[in-house]
Amino acid sequence: MLERHEIETFLTLAEELHFGRTAERLRVTTGRISHVVKKLERRIGAPLFARTSRVVRLTPIGRQLAADLTPLVAGIDEAVRRAVDAGRNVTGRLRVAFLGEGTAPLLLRAVNLFTERHPECEVEVHEAQLANTRSSLLDGSVDVLIASYPFDGMANGPALLSEGRVLAVAAGHPLAGAASVSLEVLADHPVVQYPAVTSAEFKRDRTPEHTPAGRPVPKGPVGNTFSEMLSLVALGRGILPVGEHSRRYYPRPDLAYVPISDAPPIERGPIWLATNSTARVREFVRAAADANPPTPG
């Protein structure tokens, strides 16, 4: 494996065919150039340059090596340039997504403001599903996700929306007519579960294993999508704590939404992979905050 400085020395000398000019370009001594070339020739096992006191020229092996390395180095340099541009400039393509109907307006307002500020950056908008939120952020198919907190292992914030929690129950459930309930009722009924790929911290927040008093919460069936989970509730298979905006975006005659009096609010906002904190991502998060000043939901 050749090191970068060895490749740079070889290709510069192959271009200049002069030790002094090569040393001047690379800002090293001619002795250093000679040392690197001899080291390369020992490694390859053949001369790369034919040298006399007056002329330096490539040998056939050296000429072939230069022809092979030149496009490879150019490709590496271009890849580095693109990476630097992506990290510093708000150009290129940004992939954003929302999870749940209630987050779509937040995302669209952010996209509109971001596009106004950075028209040279193309924005792709997608709808995420419970099953692919984490994988989409990890594999880079989504740069920023607007979804509910908490979302462990990811950068997030600021919160764009805060909403109270309600308990989704079947329309004929004994709790359907209650003015409000406590989190303690979770111990009295099976609770529909989120899919296994959902963030562990998120599941602990939404469908805890114990009530605040320490009573165990029975687990109900697992739904693969939010709509499927609500259908399980409507079938009487369990109950499910959700955000109060579900009343607006998921109104169903077979469901009732009962306020939970002692639950903290749910917060929603941008989520992204910390190692993907490019200028595009940072500027989009800033636009999302500016376009969606937080108000109680």
Long-range contacts (C-beta under 8 A, 24 or more apart in sequence): 2-40, 2-43, 5-36, 6-36, 6-39, 6-40, 7-69, 7-73, 8-73, 9-33, 9-36, 9-37, 9-40, 10-36, 10-37, 10-40, 10-48, 10-65, 10-66, 10-69, 11-66, 11-69, 11-70, 11-73, 13-37, 13-49, 13-56, 14-58, 14-62, 14-63, 14-66, 17-55, 17-56, 17-57, 17-58, 18-56, 19-56, 86-278, 86-279, 86-280, 87-278, 87-279, 88-279, 89-279, 90-117, 90-118, 90-120, 90-121, 90-279, 90-280, 90-283, 91-118, 91-120, 91-121, 91-280, 92-121, 92-122, 92-280, 93-121, 93-122, 93-123, 93-124, 94-121, 94-122, 94-123, 94-124, 94-143, 94-144, 94-280, 94-281, 94-284, 95-123, 95-124, 95-126, 95-140, 95-141, 95-142, 95-143, 95-144, 96-123, 96-124, 96-125, 96-126, 96-142, 96-143, 96-144, 96-145, 96-146, 96-284, 97-125, 97-126, 97-127, 97-128, 97-133, 97-136, 97-142, 97-144, 97-145, 97-146, 98-125, 98-127, 98-128, 98-145, 98-146, 98-147, 99-127, 99-128, 99-129, 99-130, 99-133, 99-145, 99-146, 99-147, 99-148, 100-147, 100-148, 100-226, 100-249, 101-249, 101-250, 102-161, 102-163, 102-243, 102-245, 102-246, 102-248, 102-249, 102-268, 103-146, 103-147, 103-148, 103-161, 103-268, 106-146, 106-160, 106-161, 106-268, 106-269, 106-288, 106-292, 107-146, 107-288, 109-288, 109-291, 109-292, 110-146, 110-270, 110-284, 110-287, 110-288, 110-291, 110-292, 112-291, 113-287, 113-288, 113-290, 113-291, 114-283, 114-284, 114-287, 114-288, 117-283, 117-287, 118-280, 118-283, 121-280, 123-284, 129-225, 130-194, 130-195, 130-197, 130-198, 130-224, 130-225, 130-226, 131-195, 131-197, 131-224, 131-225, 132-197, 133-198, 133-199, 134-197, 134-198, 134-199, 135-197, 137-271, 137-272, 137-273, 137-276, 138-273, 140-273, 140-276, 143-272, 143-276, 143-278, 143-280, 143-281, 143-284, 144-270, 144-271, 144-272, 144-281, 144-284, 144-285, 144-288, 145-270, 145-271, 145-272, 146-268, 146-269, 146-270, 146-271, 146-288, 147-268, 147-271, 148-202, 148-243, 148-266, 148-267, 148-268, 149-202, 149-266, 149-267, 149-268, 149-269, 149-271, 150-199, 150-201, 150-202, 150-205, 151-199, 151-201, 151-202, 151-271, 152-199, 152-200, 152-201, 152-202, 153-199, 154-271, 154-272, 154-273, 154-274, 155-271, 155-272, 155-273, 155-274, 155-277, 156-269, 156-270, 156-271, 156-272, 157-269, 157-270, 157-285, 158-269, 158-270, 158-285, 158-289, 158-294, 159-267, 159-268, 159-269, 159-294, 160-268, 160-269, 160-270, 160-288, 160-289, 160-292, 160-294, 161-267, 161-268, 161-269, 161-292, 161-294, 161-295, 161-297, 162-265, 162-266, 162-267, 162-268, 162-294, 162-295, 162-296, 162-297, 163-243, 163-244, 163-245, 163-265, 163-266, 163-268, 163-296, 163-297, 164-243, 164-244, 164-259, 164-260, 164-263, 164-265, 164-266, 164-297, 165-241, 165-242, 165-243, 165-244, 165-259, 165-260, 165-263, 165-264, 165-265, 165-266, 166-241, 166-242, 166-243, 166-244, 166-246, 166-247, 166-257, 166-258, 166-259, 166-260, 167-239, 167-240, 167-241, 167-242, 167-257, 167-258, 167-259, 167-260, 168-230, 168-233, 168-239, 168-240, 168-241, 168-242, 168-246, 168-255, 168-256, 168-257, 169-233, 169-239, 169-255, 169-256, 169-258, 170-233, 170-234, 170-235, 170-236, 170-254, 170-255, 170-256, 171-234, 171-253, 171-254, 171-255, 171-256, 172-236, 173-236, 173-239, 173-256, 175-239, 175-256, 175-258, 176-256, 176-258, 177-256, 178-258, 179-258, 179-259, 180-258, 180-259, 180-260, 180-261, 181-258, 181-259, 181-260, 181-261, 182-260, 182-261, 182-262, 183-211, 183-212, 183-241, 183-260, 183-262, 183-263, 184-211, 184-212, 184-213, 184-215, 185-239, 186-211, 186-217, 186-239, 186-241, 187-211, 187-215, 187-216, 187-217, 187-218, 189-218, 189-220, 189-238, 189-239, 190-218, 190-219, 190-220, 190-221, 190-237, 190-238, 190-239, 191-217, 191-218, 191-219, 191-220, 191-238, 191-239, 191-240, 191-241, 192-220, 192-221, 192-222, 192-223, 192-229, 192-232, 192-233, 192-237, 192-238, 192-239, 192-240, 193-219, 193-220, 193-221, 193-222, 193-223, 194-222, 194-223, 194-229, 195-222, 195-223, 195-224, 196-222, 206-241, 206-242, 207-240, 207-241, 212-262, 226-250, 230-255, 243-268, 243-297, 244-297, 245-297, 265-296, 265-297
